[in-house]
Every structure is written in C-alpha cells, then in structure tokens.
Amino acid sequence: MTAAIEDGSLPVRRLESYHKLIRENRRIVAKTDARVRSEMLKEWKRMGREGRTAMELKRGGRGR
C-alpha cells in the first residue's frame, strides 16, 4: 500500500478512511462477540501499559 500512496494511485485520505471503516466494523462485531471483545480489551491494556512506560521513561523514571 505504501507504494500506491507514493506513486499517487491511492490517496492517503482514502487509506485513512479504509482503516476507520475496519475499526468501526471491529467495534460493531465486538458488541456481540465475546472473543473479539476480549481481544480488543487485551490490546487496549497492552497499549496503556506501553504508554505509561513511555511516559515514565520520558519523565526520567526507570520504567518497569
């Protein structure tokens, strides 16, 4: 996909729109599918941990 963006055959805005649709679809499926909901929760928790660790390191902490 990056090659298509670089050569101009795929507008960046269109790719962003596609990614947004994918996220929206996952949220809709997660409302009825416990497995998908669980996977999304694990991903959110992982991203939260990474964000907290990055902020601790940025502020001079030693991380976990």
N, C-alpha and C positions, 0 to 999 in steps of 0.2 A: 504494500500500500504506500509506503514512503516513496517508492519510485514513481508511482502515479501522481502523488502530490508534487514531487519535484519537477516532473515534466509537464505539470499543469493539466493533465487529463482528469484529475479528481480534485475538486475544490476542497480546501481544508474545512470549510463550513459544512459541507456535505458529509464528510467523515465524522465530524463532531456530532452532527445530527444522528447519524447511524449509531454512534456509541450511546447517545442519550436514549434512543429507542431500545437498545439492548438492555440498558439499566432499568428502564421503565418496565419492560417485559419481565425481567427477573423479579422486580418488586411485586408485580401482579401475581406471578406464579407462587411467590413466597407466601402470599396470603392464604393459599390453600394447600401448599406442600410443606410439611414439617421438615423434611430433609433439606430442602433448599433454604428454608428459614434458618435452620441450624448452621448451614454452611455460611450464610451471609453474616450471622452473628459472630461466628469464629473469625471471619475475615475482618469485621469491624473491630473486634477485640485486639486482633493482631496489629492492625493499623494504629489503634490507640496506644498500644504498648510501644510501637516504634516511634510514634510522635512524642510520647512522654520521654523516652530515652534520648531522642534527638534534642529536646529542649533542655534536659538535664545536662547533656554534654555541652550544649551551646552556652549555658549559664555557668559553666566551669565545674559541674558536678562530675562524678566519676562514672555515672551510669550504673546499670545493674548487671 
